[in-house]
């Protein structure tokens, strides 16, 4: 009788552990869901909270300078009055094989979206009329103003300095 009870307890424990690992896997999958937008959808989904400054970084997993500056944006995203949005320009067919694993492996805590809009000659000038489309590039905006940076941020202090300067100009 005691053996049967022990076997039953062991079976229950194994089943519970298996369920917990399934729940954890499902939670990890939810954490790396990345919406795909065309430019109009991206514009509609950009937040406009009066109290925050938004930093939108245009990047791609295949862009070495983009990947190099990424830690600066992730650190900046921890500031209370700043929100970072990472707009990936990876090819849509790379989303499942490249982008999601990249985001998951690096534990990216900022919002990530995939921009899938082949009409770059239409949307690039909407971001900034002087932008040639090269990445990395960053747009900083709030409810009063916006400023575009068509360059890489070499250090966190460089990025933070530009964000603070932008906030003080408003």
C-alpha positions, 0 to 999 in steps of 0.5 A: 500500500505504501509503495502504491502511495509513493508511486502515485506521489511520484507520478503527480510530482512529475506531472506537475513539473511537466505542466510548469515547464509547459507554462514557462515555455508558453510564457516565454513565447508570449514574451517574444511576440513581435507585431508586424506593421506597415508604416501607417499601422506603426504611426497609429501604434506609436504612443503619445503619453504627455509625460514621456519621451519616446526613443524610436530606433530603426535597426536590424539584426544583420546591421553590426552598428545597430547591434553594437548600440542596442545595449544603450537603448535597453539601458535607456528603456529602464528610465521611468520617463522614457520609452524605447521602441525598437523598429526592426527593418529585418526582412519579414521572412526572417522574423521567426528564424532571426528576429525572435531568437535574437530578441529572446537570446538577448532578453530585450526588454523594450518594445520591438516591432517589425516594419514590413512596408516595401514603400520605403520611398514613401515612408522614409521621408515621413520619418525625416525628410533628409533621411536616406534610409541608412540604419541605425537611425533614431527618432526622439519625440514627445507631445511637443517636439521631435528630433531625428538622429541618422547615426549610431550612438557609440556610448550610453552617455552619448544617447542619454545626453541627446535624450536629456538635451531634447527633454530640456529643449521642450 
